[in-house]
Amino acid sequence: MKHPHELLPDYAMGLLDDDARERVESHLAHCPACSGEVRALQEAYYALPLALDVPASSRRRSRGLVLLVAAVAAGLLLWFAIPAYRQLQLEARILALLAEPGTRVETLRAADGRFLGRVVVASRGEAVFLLAAPPPPGQVYQAWGHTEAGPVSLGVTGGRILRVRVSGFQAVGVSLEPSGGSPRPTHPLGRVPL
Amino acid sequence: MPHAAPADPPPLDDRLRVRRALSSLDPLERRLLEAAFYQGLTHRELAETFNLPLGTVKSKLRRGLIKLRRALGEP
């Protein structure tokens, strides 16, 4: 297969059908140039949440409401996975997090430097993992909070998005696990310090 | 466990950089990219939602992402 340049953007956005995706993946397995291009495209795609912001004028007005909504959400929902394809709430949530002082966006990378996704970390102790690709069939992503005593499971998702509480940890990470999750990470992918 | 990635540049700079990069896209390219990202819509669903030909959706999305990637530069 010659370099499938025209398919790489759609691949990076997860928009190819199974046949085309498999063809691209078999090419990527032995083509560092195209793999690098896919990584750069995914980084660009997953940078989109960084551009979200509320206008300065409405920020002040909506601040109380945002805090109220955030407090209710934090109280009711200790952690949960947002189903794929229902991500409008996610946009609103990330927007609310980014409006809070101290929120930062970290890049999640594998040990070999491969881009895995991003983590939006609010200083209040909430984090949203945005993973660049869904887990392989039959597997899930599992988020972990790392302490001196070892990792604590924060939740699992079969999709690309995982929203978790992260208070009291030194780092948060994500691993690939069999469906249902594991008591300890078996295939760790990457982590970011808190 | 893999080592943590080195710290990113300060988030505000990052956000400014992405906002600048997005301004190089035309408004439709940006809206299509955001709908694909946040709502997980397929090409066909985007074509219906935006009332555009399928080919236009495909080419605009592809061009939008390539522009964004170029504007953000090499990682």
Interface residues (C-beta under 8 A of the other chain):
Chain A: E6 P9 D10 A12 M13 L15 R39 A40 L41 E43 A44 Y45 A47 L48 L50 A51 D53 A84 Y85 R86 Q87 L88 L90 E91 L98 T103 R104 V105 E106 T107 L108 R109 A110 A111 F115 A171 G173 P185 P188 L189 G190 R191 V192 P193
Chain B: M1 P2 H3 A4 A5 A7 D8 P11 D14 R15 R17 V18 R19 A21 L22 L33 E34 A36 F37 Y38 Q39 G40 L41 T42 H43 K58 L61 R62 L65 I66 L68 R69 L72 E74 P75
